[in-house]
Amino acid sequence: MATPAGWRREGNLPAELTSFVGRDRLLATIRQRLHSSRLVTVTGIGGVGKSRTALRVAHQVGSQFPDGVWYVDLSRLQDPTMVQHAVSAALGIADQSARPEAEALTEWLSRREALLVIDSCEHLRGACAELVDQLLRSAERVRVLATSRQSLGVQGEQSIPVTPLLVPGDDDLESPFVNESVQLFAERASAVAPSFSVDEDNITAVSELCRRLDGIPLAIELASVRLRALSVEQILALLTDRFSLLAGASRTALPRHQTLRAAIGWSHELCEPAERLLWARLSIFAGDFELEAARYVCASENLPAESVMELITGLVEKSILLSGNERAGVRYRLIDTLRGYGKEWLDKLEETDWVRRRHRDYYLQLAERGEHAWSGPRQVYWFGRMRQEHDNIRAALDYCLHDPREARTGLELLSSLWFMWVACGFAREGRLYLERALHNCPQPSKERCKALWVLAYVRSAQGDTEGALDAAEKCATDAVRVGDSIAVILATKMQGTAAFLQGDLHKATALLGVAIEFHRSGRELNPGLLPAIVELAVVLTQQDELTEAESLLRDCRRLCAERGELWLRSYAVWATADIERVTGRTDDAVLSAQESLRIKRHFHDVLGAVLAMETLSQLAVDKGDPARAARILGAAQANWQLFGLPQFGSPFFGTEHEQCVKECKRVLGEESYVSVYQQGSQMSFEEAVSYAMGEIDPSEAPVA
């Protein structure tokens, strides 16, 4: 699986899927403004090419930013409170701590010379403006290129309007054959009708068509699709008739937004009735989707599931839907302007609420499938799948959180996604959603009990042990009231985890032991309980009960191997390394810690990887290589600070860390230690992991 974005140095800029035509002067202007200003906002009407222009500029200037170009698409986001998290997620910052989101984001960016491309800000303008202003003040080497239908209103902002392409006649000295609107039409037309070319016979009609479409790129691209069935002259005649109806044949009375609506509406009318209905229903998806999802969400008595594939093929051929091949199969999406048009029709059909419920139901079922399959052989698949479905998960959650009638279902969806919040790098987002949902649904219920133990789990991952205890205790109280014995045990496990992080080993042993015994009884093989095995083993190790601890870990690894489980196995292998280190099996311990890191590369488990790196730094000291230890410590501590609370804020982990630092300083001396430590802190996370794995020398890891 691809490395998560935040582990890479070069950024996450998407590839340009089509050629870019024209706009040379505009591109040069944006590049020049971006050089002189730290915030440039590209503005313009829908369909005029703002996003495409920003993407072209970003590719042109990418080499000027040593720490990469990072692309954030906000078009599918509806909740302004999630803007900061959406930016963090795009950057790959899996900040698990409980500190303010903006603090983690600005700290990550403050160390980098990077370009941040924030696309589609208009519907979240206030939240975007606030965040951009804060980032520019705190991260002095970061520049922002934004797209919006209006400027953000931030101090120092340079706004550059993207106007429609020039059309034949705008420049009296220009040949129509080299006009940029004509060139765009010709390029896109040849993609759908390879034998087509602009020549002396059709240049007049093509020129008039581009003028009629006001040079709006989306309108031109939609019109070019019609060449599969019509000549240019026929397209022009039909479109002219439509404009006459809209504007009484008055060219000056036809504003450009009407031109675009006319072009989209014309494409809509040329669709079959079933295709129009599917277009409207597909607009409910907040991002790309697969065929299975489309069939479930959109099918009905008047739109049979077996017809959906054929209808989707028709919409792809008409350039309404975009399609792309992913590792898991083909996925589809509507571009924003066409999604908005579809939503208008969905409202007119009075189907919006019904389709949103179907959408929510599909992703609830998907979450439950993922939960039940998480501790199995397709764990890596589910990690990638749920990250891929992130936008649609958010949309389903927003629906539940904004409708009081859906509050309990919202709790079901959120708690089923515990593995996404804890194991896939979204602890902060999960906490925000869980706290909102629990506030909206205060009455005790089994759904609320599960959400409470999940919240306790998430807070523990953030190092918020007091918050975790509070949620676990509420879970236990509610569970007794509603008779939920499973929730009582899970609450006990979460209380044990909090005691473990606080360093109360005797209490942790007792509470985690109860969870282990319940697990062994076979009454409930809940993945939420499995980490208790590793946690108890670590506690026993600290109490010098090494034989029992190693036996527990051996059983855990065996269970994981039988199931094909990897995520928890990586923790069991890491904990085994600690026992091997304590018992003098240093070489075995190094291999175990590196195996743990190797597994964690499948997941965005930054904190788990940092734990393994801490162990490897201690092992480097044991092997007489304090310089290597200091370098790993620098890399580990830098990423603790960026992605979470260092050592979880726990005396349990903090003590061994400080002992390792002290020994490195004693051998190297303060000055040498600081120098080598700083070398490690400058590595990207991917470089740091590779170094800890012994795959690269420090000289091969470029510094920021």
Order of alpha helices (4+ residues) and beta strands (2+ residues): alpha-beta-alpha-beta-alpha-alpha-beta-alpha-beta-beta-alpha-alpha-alpha-alpha-alpha-alpha-beta-alpha-alpha-beta-beta-alpha-alpha-alpha-alpha-alpha-alpha-alpha-alpha-alpha-alpha-alpha-alpha-alpha-alpha-alpha-alpha-alpha-alpha-alpha-alpha
